[in-house]
Amino acid sequence: MLRFLRPAFPVACAVVFLLAGASASAQFGGAPTTPVHDPAALRPPAGARVAIVEFEDLECPDCANANPLLKEAAAKYNIPWVRHDFPLPFHVWSSQAAINARWFDTKSKKLGDDYRDLVFANQPSIVDLNGLQQFTQKFAQSHGVALPFAMDPQGKLQAEVKADYALGQRIGIEHTPTIWVVTNSSKGAPFVEVVDRTKLFQLIDQALAETRSETPARTAHK
């Protein structure tokens, strides 16, 4: 888990960031690691009772570690997995990778998510922006997609990434990955942070049980 001081996005490389180890707090009965200031985004998409919400950085090693488990959980329970970009400013290629993923999203959401998953799986071999460009070109070729000369000529995709980052700042994100199981529950806390990932399935089971009588959310939250 990567922790950092919260600078404005983007920031100069000279800014010094604070790194710390993963939290050992217990999920049940223990305080969450993220102080939630604005919980508005921590709700399921329209039509879902339960979802996984994640803020991720494609260059973050612990995000890569968490990715297969989150993918498995979303498939096992057939629940939405809402992935938000939160590229840490001291990572040299994570912002561009997030922009690339959003470009592939414009072809299909599955293609964008496949790109994210493969970036995580190959993360150690992507050492800089040139390496990311070569990886992205190979990914596109293997999926029969022609890359444009400029991925984001008008900066729209970069603006979307920045909007996700700003959303994370409003919530109070302090590390990546930050993961919640969120519900449309009208009783108790509608979200719980996944501090101990070994308890992810248990948290989802609990959330599904608690929302069995709830009406699915009508309003989507990104």
Buried (B, 14 or more C-beta within 10 A) or exposed (E): BBBBEEBEBEEEEEEEBEEEEBBEEEBEEEEBBBEBEEBEBBBBBEEBBBBBBBBBBBBBBBBBBBBEBBBEBBEEBEBBBBBBBBBBBBBBBBBBBBBBBBBBBEEEEEBBBBBBBBBBEBBEEBEEEEBBBEBBEEBBEEBEBEBEEEBBEEEEBBEBBBEBBEBBBBBBBBBBBBBBBBBBBEEEBBBBBBBBBEBBBEBBBBBBEBBEEBEEBEEEBE
